[in-house]
Amino acid sequence: MADPLLSGDPRQLGSYWLAGRLGAGGQGVVYEGYDGAGGRVAVKALRPDRVGDAFRDQMGREVEALGRVAPFRTARIIEVGLDDVQPYLVSEYVPGPDLRTWVEENGPYDSGELFRLAIGVATALASIHRAGVTHRDLKPANVLLGPDGPRVIDFGIARTEEMTRSATGQLKGTPRWMAPELFQGEHASPAVDVWAWGAIVLFAATGRPPFDADTLPALSFQIRNKDLDLTVLPEPLRSLAGRALSRNPEQRPSAMELLEGLLGDEHGDSRLEAGTREAGGLPAASVRPSLGEAAEDAYARLAPDAQAVVPRVLLRMIVTASDADHALRQVAVEEFTDTESEPDTVRRVLDGLCEAGLLVREGDAIMLSTPALVRAWPRLRGWVDDERDALAGHHRLIDGARRWDDHGRKGGDLLQGTPLDEAVTRAVAGHRHLALNPLERTFLDHSVRAARRRNRNRTLVSAALTILLIVATATAGVAVAQGRTVARQRDTVVQQRDRAVGTRIAGVAATLRHTDPATARQFAVAAASLSPGGYEARNALLATDNQPVQYTYRPPGIDRTWRSAGDRTGRLRAYVRGNEVKVADVDVRRVVSSFRFPGEPLDTRSPSAGTVSLSADGKVLSLIKRDRTIGIHDTMTGRPFPASFRAPTPVQQLGRHGRRLLVGESDGMSVRDTTTGKSLLTIPYAMGAADVTPDEKYLVTAHGTEVDLWDLASGRKARTLRLVPGDERISNLALSPDGALIALRQGDRLWVGPFENPGPSQMAFQKVPEPALGENLAFSSGGRYVTLQGSVWDTQDLQSWTTDRHPAFKHPDPGCRSGTFGPGDRTLRCISFDNVVTVVSLGAILDPVEIFGAGNLVGKPLLSQDGSTLAGVVRASSNVEMWNPAKQARRGSLPFQGSSPVVRGELSADGRLLAKAHANGDIEIWDVLSRTQKTTLTTRRHLEYEPFTGDTVQIAFSPDRGTLAVLTNESGRASLLELWDIASGVRLSASSGQPPAGGQDRIQADHQTGGVRVLFSGDSRTVVSAPDQGVVEVATGRRLAAPDFAVGTPLAVNRAGVVAAKNPDGKIVLWDGRSLRRVADTTLAGTGPQAPAAFSPDGRLLAVADETTNQIRLWDLPRGQALGAPLTGFYRDKEDHGAPMIGRLAFTPDGSAVLAIDTSGRLRTHRVAPDKIKAALCAQFGPLSKANWKTHIPEVPYRSTC
């Protein structure tokens, strides 16, 4: 087992329960963890202080890259939780030591073992390099020796602490295995991994590192100059290692060439399969047993009478909670002696399990060493499942008995009513694994006797009550008042209980949102119903509502050993293993058909997904059996088709309606009639990318760089199309549902163009990731979007595609290799290697509304502070159009141009006035409601808005609409703040900036990015603006508070005068708008350069946008904590520097939603009010089921939360 958890270690990360420590490093700690099914994983908890946005970006790219690696001799990434409070990564667990440790303990490999090791590591590298990934840190410590052979681990999932140098300069890690070109600052290409392969092979053969210097300079010299003795290596290893260790990276072989030299003439994917097969059977390694195996071993060492006691002992310490932190209870030693077990037997069980490390003793109390044991040990999971319905009641009885005994055995503490009836029923019915100890039995007996006494007394009391009725009537007024008081007290207790339970259930929702998003949303709704207004409940609502993943689904009993295929829409998916078939409807998440087929089972000798195929309409299923015969069946009934024929290769593909089947032949491919088995068409080249036209008249196939059209009626080639340049082959193709477009994958390019009259000049391409195993290319039902590897591309304007264009949307999960669009094209269905279907919302690209029409906006739009008014200049009319964003209704228009060009515009806080600043210094004030000009302010200054030259102007209205502030900054000078009376057009006052020492460069930078705001206090008497202005009084221009560089750039102000400002470190701090003193110690996370921000109407929430990601973070200011997951805003690839950014934010007047408008004029509305979110989640996912309620909320009677 792993080393025990330390006191500060988490017990759970995501949905994984942690059992122990595997190792620690600079980035964090690696734990042994277990999933809900008892699967063993490695969980790396990353240090939160190291996980900033830059790290998340880098790690996200690394995880995405690893996701493209086929699982040949590598440990795959299972889950990523970089947005969690405690960020983590989950990878496949590889039992066994690393190569360095094994060689240090056992010495060099013999020739046979060495050959298999070399094949295994080369296979892993070939798989990694084929996905376009370079490992960069290959070394013996990153090669794990599992029972099935070596595995290369990657991307920080190391099991031992690693350092580059110690404080004394002694080398302990990576540089010893680095290629010489890396010491010269050159780029890390796949050749550096080949160099490391050669060094690792030599290390395994000799038992010592090939370069053994102790300091970095000496090591660098050795690597660049030392001649190595390779005579210890047998051929062909000696020749291959010699080439791999060439100091010229161009002379080193590729990983595939290494495999070819080691395996012979096998080619293509089969070389990776052969490498995986040949690398097995490495020297016996000490494999760490899993926690469940260790528990089973300890259980087996107990005598039969002691084994019978184990479940009764363990179940006393287990609570049926859904999270690890609340899954266990500590139990006093004397509590274990029940009425069915001998005390000596109980003592032997406790001693044996403590000695095995499964239990820990603290004084006179004992508990499980880790909650993960409940998941890791199948036998214990079975005991818990057997007694799950009774456990909660059993523990309530245990706690009640202890409370009764500790408080003097008072009658009022005994059970009565329904709890007593349930306890008696359980005791009478009996349970296989639960038993009462003497105290609990006595407690139950006393409760039963007390209930009997109450029943006898009730008869006598009835007579007395008749006599007392007259007296009671006289004192009824007093009784009613007392009853009301008791009722209020009872209601208070119930509310307190519900709030506590709601807080706990909100934690359950947060735990489940990555693994079971649909159920997590139901728990969030339940939490909000039990604890309305609670932070945790609102946090759960916002987190679950704003995560893109809608739900995940994998039919019961299905795992990665089943082969699967889907229809064209992805709604139906067929799973096959052995002779069994299950067909699931992904949208309703249930199996709709299952059957067994006769004859040989499914052929699984090849990793090819082509052994199972589903027709595009989902009505026909075809599969290749082990004897290479093809079985064709009706999907719903399982009825076999009469045709019988063989498939020489394990590749086949059904047509759109299941009438045609494309089969891989030994010398090409053929199209067969699925009813008769007759061959309709023979194609003289190997089967590859193919599709059928919607009318099923033509088969479209890719051959090299060409696309062939085959007439299915005549069996002849109708046409050959040359649509892409170069000589790299086309590996994937798809036709849009209407046949109007064709999409082609060629290396790292995605080509899309018209299919009706195709030609090279009409094709447009985008750069895409390298091909991944099992990927597919699919159009949306309307043909506008196409998806590949979790990215979605918009084909609406192909002429605008450029080589550096970025996708319209990208799901970051590397497991999303195969994808289709969901109903209405509003979701993306991703299918992983583990047969898990993940449904992802495309709201980030579909929900924004083009208020002004696509491409019709000139400049940037304006949004009033109260969210009531949206304004933008429309290209077609050159007028300013005014809109109500909540109703998305046009309110009219105003003329835009005047006597000189407009350089800046602004709306008043309530959207009733519009100011237009002209270059000649005139500022026009317009009434939005009447669409008339109120006045013109004449500043007699030349005004410019050129953010990136430093000459800028900012304008703002006071809340009472009586004053206009004009802030100007000329490059290299202090700012000037002018305050104008709107009614008279007279300048009231002015203030020249006084930069704090050393602050001028920062102030200039703020102006150049357009980050400066002008903010009035709620009473319109003071202004906070540029960092060199401080607080300025409107009437006099007098400076009430001196400039303070620590304040930074003001972003937003609420009605109470609290200013949110971005400090020089990019963090957000809250200040008093009159004194510039901090109003709280809270420092909020950093954001982008301009950081659009807005307070809610009540001032309790702050929304801040990071325009580099187009995400919006919501902050609960009284708590100083973020609320939920970031609002997704508008999707924007971080690499896409030319994409529109969020320009303005505002809450709606009632505070129920956040409005965001981007620089292209797209509007997105985010609901943030708990009742609005609850209603939306209920409509989509429904309430929490009674079964889940009973399991997770037993202390509260079931109620419908929707």
DACOR-V59080 format. One line per field, one symbol per residue. ss: DSSP state (H for helix, E for strand, C for the rest). phi: phi as a letter, one per 20 degrees, with the letter a starting at -180 (. if undefined). psi: psi as a letter, one per 30 degrees, with the letter a starting at -180 (. if undefined). Layout:
ss=???
phi=???
psi=???
//
This chain:
ss=CCECCCCCCCCEECCEEEEEEEEECCCEEEEEEECCCCCEEEEEEECHHHCCHHHHHHHHHHHHHHHCCCCCCECCEEEEECCCCCCEEEEECCCCCEHHHHHHHHCCCCHHHHHHHHHHHHHHHHHHHHCCCCCCCCCHHHEEEECCEEEECCCCCCCCCCCCECCCCCECCHHHHCCHHHHCCCCCCHHHHHHHHHHHHHHHHHCCCCCCCCCHHHHHHHHHHCCCCCCCCCCCHHHHHHHHCCCCHHHCCCHHHHHHHHHCCCCCHHHHHHHHHHCCCCCCCCCCCCHHHHHHHHHHCCCHHHHHHHHHHHHCCECCCCCHHHCECCEEHHHHCECCCCHHHHHHHHHHHHHCCCEEEECCEEEECCCCHHHHCHHHHHHHHHHHHHHHHHHHHHHHHHHHHHCCCCHHHCCCHHHHHHHHHHHHHCCCCCCCEHHHHHHHHHHHHHHHHHHHHHHHHHHHHHHHHHHHHHCHHHHHHHHHHHHHHHHHHHHHHHHHHHHHHHHHHHHHCCCCHHHHHHHHHHHHHHCCCCHHHHHHHHHHHHCCEEEEECCCCCCCCCEEEECCCCCEEEEEECCEEEEEECCCCEEEEEEECCCCCECCCCCCHHHEEECCCCCEEEEEECCCEEEEEECCCCCECCCCCECCCCCEEECCCCCEEEEEECCEEEEEECCCCCEEEEECCCCCCEEECCCCCEEEEEECCEEEEEECCCCEEEEEECCCCCCCCEEEEEECCCCCEEEEEECCEEEEEECCCCCHHHCEEEECCCCCCCCCEEECCCCCEEEECCEEEECCCHHHCCCCCCCCEECCCCCCCEEEECHHHCEEEEECCCCCEEEEECHHHHCCEECCCCCCEEEEEEECCCCCCEEEEECCCCEEEEEECCCCEEEEEEECCCCCCEEEEEECCCCCEEEEEECCCEEEEEECCCCEEEEEEECCCCCCCECCCCEEEEEEECCCCCEEEEEEECCCCCCEEEEEECCCCCEEEEEECCCCCCCHHHHHHHHHCCCCCCEECCCCCEEECCCCCCEEECCCCCEEECCCCCCCEEEEECCCCEEEEECCCCCEEEEECCCCCEEEEEEECCCCCCCCEEECCCCCEEEEEECCCCEEEEEECCCCEEEEEEECCCCCCCCCCCCCCEEEEEECCCCCEEEEEECCCEEEEEECCHHHHHHHHHHHHCCCCHHHHHHHCCCCCCCCCC
phi=.ffffefeffebcmedeedredrbbferdddeccefenfecdddeefgfedefffffffffffffffeeffdmceefebccfefgdfbcdcgedfpfefgffffednffeffffffffffffffffffffemddfmbfagfddedefeofcedblneedcfccebefenfecaggfdefffffdmefeegffffgfgffffffffdnbffccfdcffffgfgfecfeeedffeffegfffffffeffegfeffffffffffedoefcmffffffffffefmfggdfeffffffffffffffefgffffegffffffdddeeecffceccecfgffffefdcfgfffffffffffffneccdcmeccbffbffgfefdgffgfffffdgfeffffffffffffffffdnlfffeffbmfgfgfffgffffmcfcdbeegffffgffffffffffffffffffgffffffffffffdfgffffffffffffffffffffffffgfffffffffefedbgffgffffffffffcfnffffffffffffdfffeacbbggnecffeebbcffenfecddcbmddccddeffelbfdbbaddenffffdfdfffffcbcfgemecccbdefemeddccffedmgffffcbddfcecabeffdmeccecfdfcqbcdcffednffeaddebffbfbbdfgelecedcdcmddddddfffemcfeaddddcemcefedbbbdfgemeccdcdclecddcafefcfagfeecccfcffgcfnfcdbeffenfdccblnecdeefcffefcfdfdffbbeffffeedbceegmlecdeddefemeedddfdgfdefgdfgenfmdedmdfdcffemecccaeeffdldeedceffeldfdpbcfefcfbgedacbdfgemeccdceeffnfceddeffelceeacedelcfdcccgedoeccccbefgemecdecdcbdgncffcddcdeffemdffabbefcffgmefffffffffemefddceffemeccdbfgedmddfffdmfeebfgcgffndfdbcefenedecefgenedcdcffddlefebefceffbffelgbbefgemedcdcedffdmdcdddefgemcfdmegffldfbffeefefgdfdccaefgemebdeccefenedcddfcfgfffgfffffedmeffffffffdcffcgfbfec
psi=llklklefklfkkbgkkkflkflkaffakklklkafggkklkkjjkkeffiaeeeeeeeeeeeeeeffkkhjgljlkelkifflejklkklkkjkllleeeeeeffallleeeeeeeeeeeeeeeeeeefggkkefhklefgjkilfgakkkllhghlflkklellfggkkgbeffgklefefgglkjlffeeeeeeeeeeeeeefglkfjglfleeeeeeeeffkkkjgffklkgeeeeeeeegkfjfffklleeeeeefefbgllaffeeeeeeefflhlkkkjkklleeeeeeeeefflleeeeffeeeeeffgkkhlflefgflkkkkefffjlfgkkeeeeeeeeeeeeefgflkkjbglklkfkffeeefjeeeeeeeeegeffeeeeeeeeeeeeeeefgghkefflklbeeeeeeeeeeeelkegklkleeeeeeeeeeeeeeeeeeefeeeeeeeeeefeeeeeegeeeeeeeeeeeeeeeeeeeeeeeeeeeeeeeeeeeeffeeieeeeeeeeeeeeeeikfkeeeeeeeeeeefkejellkkkkfkaffkklllaeffekkkkkkbgkkkkkjeefhlkfkklkllallkjgfkfkfffkkklefgfkkklklfgglkkklkeefgkklfkklljflhklklaeggfkkkkklfgbllklkfeffkkfkkkhllkbkllkleggfkkklkjbglkkkkjfefglkekkkjfklagklkfklkkleggflkkkkjbgkjkklkfeilleffkkllklllklkgllkklleffelkkkhfkkkkgeifffklfgkllfkkkfjffiekllkakggflkkkklfggkkkkkkgffffekkiegkkggkkaklkkleggfkkklkkeefgljkkljeefhkkfallkdlbflkkfklkkleggfkkkjklfgfkjkkkjeefhlkelkkjfhkkkliiegffjlkklkkleggfkkkjklkkkglllkkkkkkeefgkkellkkkjklkgfeeeeeeeefggfkljkllfggflkkclfgfbkkkeefgkjfklkjffebjkelklffgkkkkjlfgglkkklkfefhkkflfkklllaaeeiklkllefgfkkkkkjfffhlkkkkjeefgllkalkkfbkkjkffifglklkekkkkleggflkkkklffgkkkkkkfkeeeeeeeeeeefllkleeeeeefhffkkkkkg.
//
